[in-house]
Amino acid sequence: MQTQKKTLREKRKTLLKLFLTTLYISAFTFGGGFVIVTFMKRKFVDELHWIDDQEMLDLAALAQSSPGAIAVNAAILVGWRVAGFLGMICAVVGTILPPMIILSVISLFYAQFADNRYVALVLNGMQAGVAAVILDVVIGLGHDVVKQRSALHLLVMVAAFVAVAFFDVNVILIILAAALVGVLTLVWRKIRPAKQ
């Protein structure tokens, strides 16, 4: 009985921490899903050690390739991974609450915000900060790929960069191509030992 109470208390504590962490990340992050994924990595991988680097990389890829907002998709996956169904609910609510409140307030005062020169300057400054954070994500995730020392992964990463930067290929096509390469690689690894 005592052990059940302790386990229940620990689960509630984990759910509360998950909710407050996603609420904090969502409330103080500007720039969309890629930025939130970066902060999720710092919090859940580096600080709390609830998820490892490879899992976070996989969850970020799944969040990006699934329909919907990347931030919400990442919250669903991280919440499920950390604490199951209730964790998923806590993480999603924590992620969507700040934008809903902020957008509700802004919609009330839209006319005043739309023409305000200072608000426009603040938003331009935030764009520069967002670019820096996204660059940090690219370097961090790219570093993880380089650490794996897989020629195939490096080739896919470079090809994706070249396709977007120089040939303006749609990101959806790149995601589908990378997924296809991943599936074919997995199938090849399963078949190869069977032949030997």
Helices and strands as residue ranges (DSSP letters): H 2-27, H 33-40, I 41-47, H 53-65, H 70-108, H 110-114, H 117-147, H 151-167, H 171-195
